Amino acid sequence: MSAYAGPDTVGQSSEGPPSADHESERAKEIAGKSPMRIAFGRLARDKIAVVCAFVVLAFVLIAIFAGTICNIFNVSTETVLASQYLDVLGGGLPKPEYGPPNGGFTIEHPFGLAPRTANDNLAWWVFGCRTSLSIALLATIFASVTGVVLGLTAGFLGGMVDRIISFVTDLFLTIPFLLAALTLAPIVSERFRESPNYPQIQFYNLIMVLAVFGWMPIARLIRGEVLSLREREFIMSARVLGMPTGRILLRELLPNLAAPIVVTISLMLPAFVSAEATLAFLGIGVTESPSWGQTINLAVDFFEIYPLYLYEPLLGVVLLVLSLNLLGDAVRDALDPKTRR
């Protein structure tokens, strides 16, 4: 008569002891993931976000290596003896041997030449990309830092500090951005026109204008988030333990505001790119350096006979702003656990 095999004995004989590989795979499945890791995973699965990220990365590389690209194609933003490239009697258009609109593309000038000035369109395009991204990025950094600091301070301290900061925020929101730019640009032009550093002054003046009139939305958003977070248990515990205010703001509140800050920055950047191009188009932005908006302004008069001159900078603005906006929307959806696409 055979001995009875209990459940444990049967289980061991049929399946055997669990292997180390099986245990490690099971541990990986139940391992927790940080919110940022989850967000990056959702972004990686979003095909539109991946494509937009590559497009934005391409523009960033173009802006960084603008000088190298010009050296590779042997082009420059400076033109010597423009008359030898232009048909003066034909409206100032490039001669047929130098490219569109009356000739084919050439290796010497892949994007063609600009009418009246004979500037190389490729050189102005890549340096215009650098100008737009540099101004937008610096303005976004300054506006974000200002908005986050004021929003944190107003939301956490409350009382009179909150009322003063909220009043200043509402005051700046009532000032039309375009009107302010139209007012400040002539003042700067008349004051520093004769300065040898006028292009740099114009560059940083535009950054200041964009930052000064761009920090209010993120300040109001952060203030609202802090008003909600400051009553949570972990903040109350930190206060009871006597933690300094600065440490509470930087170590306890700020990490919990990473998602709204990232989303706001991702949407602020394309807005500043559009604003820079718009101001340059109106003649109150960057006018002493290559700029997409400035090129569009010059190209409007030649649209009927030389449409490519307008399409090149316009395509750059549209593609960059569209990619940044779609990427910003994808980042917002990835950081929001309630979003389902």
Buried (B, 14 or more C-beta within 10 A) or exposed (E): EEEEEEEEEEEEEEEEEEEEEEEEEEEEEEEEEEEEEBBEEBBEEBEEBBEBBEBBEBBBEBBEBBBEBBEEBEBBBEBEEBEEBBBEEEEBBBBEEBBBBBBEEBEEBBBBBBBBBBBBBBBBBBBBBBBBBBBBBBBBBBBBEBBBBBBBBBBBBBEEBBEEBBEBBEEBEEEEBEEBBEEBBEEBBEEBEEEEEBBEBBBBBBBBBBBBBBBBBBBBBBBBBBBEBBEEEEBEEBEEEEBEEEEBBEEBBBEBBEBBBBBBBBBBBBBBBBBBBBBBBBEBBBBEBBBBBBBBBBBEBBEEEBBBBBBBBBEBBEBBBEBBBBBBBBBBBBBBEEEEE
